[in-house]
Amino acid sequence: MANQQKKQRQGHSAAGSNEAAQSTTPAPWVRRIGVGQYAEEVVAKSPRGKDIVVARVGGGMDKREANARLIAAAPDLLAELENIANANTADWDDPSDFKAWAQSRARAAIAKAQSDSSEASGGMRKES
């Protein structure tokens, strides 16, 4: 049990995020600013290194940046939700440890979605 609990704490679950990875454009997705009539795009790289436009975001400046940031964070948010949802709470010695782990993972994913770490100006920049 301890080994499985350790894997879950590291973000690995039985189902993992392979399901989502197979049905969506591969991560990372990053914001690209200043592109034509759309002030923001969310792009990913193809296996051959070409840009794949995941979304184009227009509209008012106040909403556009936040929307593009949230779209760019979608793969990370989904992966964290899958890790939390697939964690077997029976493998945790103390339920409060699981709660703390789940909240920490969720808060970190939310903070990343709300930050500017997914921004690239002109070209692409891989998130750290």
ZAVEXTI-7358 format. One line per 10 residues: for each residue x, y, z of N, C-alpha, C. Coordinates in Angstrom, 2 decimals, padded with zeros to 5 digits. Layout:
N
X/Y/Z/X/Y/Z/X/Y/Z  ...
This chain:
128
000.81/-001.20/000.00/000.00/000.00/000.00/000.85/001.26/000.00  001.92/001.26/000.74/002.76/002.45/000.85/003.34/002.84/-000.51  003.73/001.83/-001.31/004.30/002.12/-002.63/003.26/002.78/-003.54  002.02/002.28/-003.51/000.98/002.88/-004.33/000.66/004.29/-003.86  000.65/004.49/-002.54/000.39/005.82/-001.99/001.48/006.78/-002.45  002.74/006.32/-002.45/003.84/007.16/-002.90/003.67/007.54/-004.37  003.27/006.58/-005.22/003.06/006.87/-006.63/001.96/007.91/-006.80  000.88/007.79/-006.03/-000.21/008.74/-006.15/000.24/010.13/-005.72  001.04/010.21/-004.69/001.53/011.52/-004.24/002.40/012.16/-005.31  003.07/011.36/-006.14/003.91/011.89/-007.20/003.10/012.24/-008.45
001.80/011.95/-008.41/000.95/012.32/-009.52/000.69/011.22/-010.52  000.99/009.98/-010.16/000.73/008.86/-011.05/-000.45/008.09/-010.51  -001.41/007.79/-011.37/-002.56/007.02/-010.95/-002.70/005.82/-011.86  -003.57/004.91/-011.48/-003.77/003.70/-012.25/-004.21/004.03/-013.68  -005.17/004.92/-013.83/-005.65/005.27/-015.16/-004.75/006.32/-015.80  -004.15/007.17/-015.00/-003.26/008.21/-015.50/-003.97/009.18/-016.41  -003.20/009.97/-017.14/-003.81/010.94/-018.05/-003.68/010.50/-019.50  -003.40/009.21/-019.72/-003.25/008.72/-021.08/-004.55/008.83/-021.87  -005.69/008.66/-021.21/-006.97/008.75/-021.90/-007.13/010.12/-022.54  -006.87/011.17/-021.79/-007.00/012.53/-022.31/-005.93/012.80/-023.35
-004.72/012.32/-023.12/-003.62/012.58/-024.04/-003.90/011.98/-025.41  -004.63/010.88/-025.46/-004.91/010.23/-026.73/-006.03/010.92/-027.50  -006.87/011.71/-026.82/-008.00/012.31/-027.50/-007.89/013.83/-027.69  -006.79/014.42/-027.28/-006.61/015.87/-027.44/-005.26/016.15/-028.09  -005.07/017.39/-028.50/-003.78/017.82/-029.02/-002.76/017.70/-027.90  -001.59/017.12/-028.17/-000.60/016.92/-027.12/-000.18/018.23/-026.44  000.04/018.14/-025.15/000.52/019.28/-024.35/002.02/019.42/-024.59  002.64/020.53/-024.27/002.04/021.69/-023.63/001.35/022.60/-024.65  000.35/023.29/-024.16/-000.31/024.35/-024.94/000.19/025.66/-024.36  000.51/026.60/-025.23/001.01/027.90/-024.76/000.27/029.04/-025.46
000.21/030.17/-024.76/-000.38/031.37/-025.34/000.64/032.02/-026.26  000.14/032.51/-027.38/000.98/033.30/-028.28/000.22/034.60/-028.49  000.90/035.70/-028.24/000.21/037.00/-028.31/000.60/037.76/-029.57  -000.30/038.68/-029.97/-000.03/039.55/-031.11/-000.09/038.84/-032.44  -001.20/038.13/-032.72/-001.31/037.39/-033.97/-002.53/037.85/-034.76  -002.31/038.74/-035.71/-003.36/039.19/-036.61/-004.58/039.75/-035.91  -005.76/039.42/-036.45/-007.00/039.94/-035.89/-007.30/039.35/-034.52  -006.70/038.21/-034.23/-006.85/037.61/-032.90/-005.64/038.04/-032.10  -005.87/038.67/-031.00/-004.75/039.16/-030.22/-004.05/038.01/-029.49  -004.72/036.89/-029.34/-004.14/035.74/-028.64/-004.47/034.46/-029.39
-003.53/033.53/-029.38/-003.76/032.17/-029.84/-003.23/031.23/-028.78  -003.77/030.05/-028.75/-003.22/028.98/-027.93/-002.70/027.95/-028.92  -001.43/027.62/-028.82/-000.80/026.73/-029.79/-000.05/025.60/-029.10  000.13/024.53/-029.85/000.92/023.39/-029.41/001.88/023.05/-030.55  002.80/022.17/-030.32/003.73/021.72/-031.36/003.33/020.32/-031.82  003.36/020.12/-033.13/003.12/018.79/-033.68/004.38/017.95/-033.47  004.28/016.64/-033.65/005.49/015.80/-033.53/006.61/016.23/-034.49  006.24/016.91/-035.58/007.24/017.39/-036.54/007.70/018.81/-036.25  007.23/019.39/-035.13/007.67/020.72/-034.74/006.87/021.86/-035.32  005.79/021.58/-036.01/004.94/022.64/-036.58/003.96/023.12/-035.53
003.57/024.41/-035.62/002.56/024.96/-034.72/001.18/024.38/-035.05  000.47/024.00/-034.03/-000.92/023.57/-034.14/-001.74/024.60/-033.37  -002.63/025.30/-034.05/-003.48/026.27/-033.37/-004.61/025.51/-032.69  -004.64/025.57/-031.37/-005.67/024.91/-030.58/-006.89/025.83/-030.48  -006.64/027.14/-030.31/-007.74/028.10/-030.18/-007.25/029.49/-030.56  -008.16/030.28/-031.10/-007.92/031.70/-031.33/-008.88/032.45/-030.43  -008.36/033.43/-029.71/-009.15/034.14/-028.72/-009.20/035.62/-029.08  -010.40/036.12/-029.32/-010.61/037.53/-029.60/-011.43/038.15/-028.48  -012.01/039.31/-028.77/-012.85/039.96/-027.77/-012.10/041.00/-026.98  -012.73/041.46/-025.91/-012.16/042.51/-025.08/-010.90/042.06/-024.36
-009.96/042.98/-024.22/-008.66/042.69/-023.62/-008.78/042.07/-022.23  -009.72/042.57/-021.40/-009.82/042.09/-020.03/-010.16/040.60/-019.97  -010.99/040.11/-020.85/-011.39/038.71/-020.85/-010.48/037.84/-021.72  -009.96/038.41/-022.79/-009.19/037.65/-023.76/-007.96/036.99/-023.13  -007.20/037.74/-022.36/-005.99/037.18/-021.75/-006.32/036.06/-020.77  -007.32/036.28/-019.95/-007.71/035.26/-018.97/-008.24/034.01/-019.67  -009.02/034.20/-020.72/-009.56/033.05/-021.45/-008.45/032.25/-022.13  -007.50/032.95/-022.76/-006.39/032.26/-023.42/-005.54/031.51/-022.40  -005.32/032.11/-021.24/-004.55/031.48/-020.18/-005.23/030.19/-019.71  -006.54/030.26/-019.53/-007.30/029.09/-019.08/-007.29/027.99/-020.14
-007.45/028.34/-021.40/-007.40/027.34/-022.47/-006.03/026.68/-022.52  -004.97/027.47/-022.42/-003.61/026.92/-022.47/-003.35/025.96/-021.31  -003.99/026.19/-020.18/-003.79/025.34/-018.99/-004.66/024.09/-019.00  -005.57/023.96/-019.94/-006.53/022.85/-019.94/-005.88/021.47/-019.83  -004.82/021.14/-020.58/-004.24/019.80/-020.42/-003.72/019.52/-019.01  -003.10/020.53/-018.39/-002.58/020.36/-017.03/-003.71/020.23/-016.02  -004.76/021.02/-016.19/-005.91/020.94/-015.30/-006.57/019.56/-015.40  -006.73/019.07/-016.62/-007.33/017.75/-016.82/-006.48/016.65/-016.19  -005.18/016.72/-016.39/-004.29/015.70/-015.83/-004.37/015.68/-014.30  -004.40/016.85/-013.68/-004.49/016.89/-012.21/-005.84/016.36/-011.72
-006.91/016.73/-012.41/-008.22/016.20/-012.02/-008.26/014.69/-012.16  -007.66/014.15/-013.21/-007.60/012.69/-013.36/-006.80/012.05/-012.24  -005.66/012.65/-011.89/-004.85/012.10/-010.79/-005.64/012.06/-009.49  -006.35/013.14/-009.20/-007.13/013.20/-007.96/-008.30/012.23/-008.02  -009.03/012.23/-009.12/-010.21/011.37/-009.25/-009.86/009.89/-009.22  -008.71/009.52/-009.74/-008.32/008.12/-009.82/-007.53/007.63/-008.61  -007.23/008.52/-007.69/-006.51/008.12/-006.48/-007.42/007.23/-005.62  -006.87/006.16/-005.13/-007.62/005.24/-004.27/-007.43/005.68/-002.82  -008.45/006.28/-002.25/-008.33/006.80/-000.89/-008.11/005.71/000.14  -008.44/004.48/-000.19/-008.22/003.37/000.75/-006.73/003.12/000.96
-005.91/003.57/000.03/-004.46/003.38/000.14/-003.77/004.41/001.02  -004.52/005.37/001.49/-003.95/006.43/002.32/-004.15/006.06/003.79  -003.10/006.17/004.57/-003.17/005.83/005.99/-004.11/006.76/006.74  -004.09/008.03/006.37/-004.90/009.03/007.05/-005.67/009.83/006.00  -007.01/009.83/006.08/-007.80/010.56/005.10/-007.43/012.04/004.98  -006.97/012.63/006.08/-006.60/014.05/006.01/-005.34/014.24/005.16  -004.47/013.21/005.08/-003.31/013.29/004.20/-003.74/013.34/002.74  -004.74/012.51/002.39/-005.25/012.52/001.02/-005.87/013.88/000.70  -006.67/014.39/001.62/-007.33/015.67/001.40/-006.28/016.77/001.17  -005.25/016.78/002.00/-004.19/017.79/001.86/-003.47/017.64/000.52
-003.18/016.38/000.13/-002.51/016.12/-001.15/-003.38/016.61/-002.30  -004.66/016.25/-002.30/-005.57/016.61/-003.38/-005.73/018.13/-003.47  -005.90/018.78/-002.33/-006.04/020.23/-002.33/-004.78/020.91/-002.84  -003.63/020.40/-002.45/-002.36/020.98/-002.89/-002.21/020.86/-004.41  -002.52/019.69/-004.95/-002.42/019.48/-006.40/-003.40/020.39/-007.14  -004.64/020.46/-006.64/-005.66/021.29/-007.29/-005.27/022.77/-007.24  -004.80/023.23/-006.10/-004.41/024.64/-005.97/-003.23/024.98/-006.86  -002.28/024.08/-006.99/-001.12/024.33/-007.86/-001.57/024.42/-009.32  -002.49/023.55/-009.74/-002.98/023.59/-011.12/-003.77/024.87/-011.39  -004.56/025.28/-010.43/-005.34/026.53/-010.56/-004.40/027.72/-010.64
-003.39/027.76/-009.79/-002.43/028.88/-009.81/-001.71/028.95/-011.15  -001.35/027.79/-011.69/-000.68/027.78/-012.99/-001.61/028.30/-014.08  -002.89/027.93/-014.01/-003.87/028.39/-015.01/-004.10/029.89/-014.92  -003.91/030.47/-013.76/-004.15/031.89/-013.57/-002.90/032.74/-013.76  -001.74/032.09/-013.93/-000.49/032.85/-014.06/-000.17/033.10/-015.52  000.88/033.84/-015.77/001.32/034.13/-017.13/002.40/033.17/-017.60  002.55/032.01/-016.96/003.63/031.08/-017.32/003.38/030.39/-018.66  002.18/030.54/-019.23/001.88/029.87/-020.49/001.89/030.84/-021.65  002.69/031.90/-021.56/002.69/032.94/-022.58/003.94/032.86/-023.45  003.74/033.03/-024.73/004.84/033.13/-025.67/004.55/034.29/-026.60
005.51/035.15/-026.81/005.31/036.29/-027.70/005.93/035.96/-029.05  005.09/035.92/-030.05/005.57/035.57/-031.39/005.79/034.08/-031.52  006.93/033.58/-031.09/007.22/032.15/-031.17/006.67/031.39/-029.99  007.16/030.19/-029.81/006.66/029.36/-028.72/007.72/029.29/-027.63  007.27/029.20/-026.40/008.15/029.02/-025.27/007.58/027.91/-024.44  008.40/026.90/-024.16/007.93/025.77/-023.36/007.81/026.21/-021.92  006.71/025.77/-021.29/006.50/026.11/-019.88/007.50/025.36/-019.03  007.86/025.98/-017.91/008.79/025.31/-016.98/008.03/024.55/-015.93
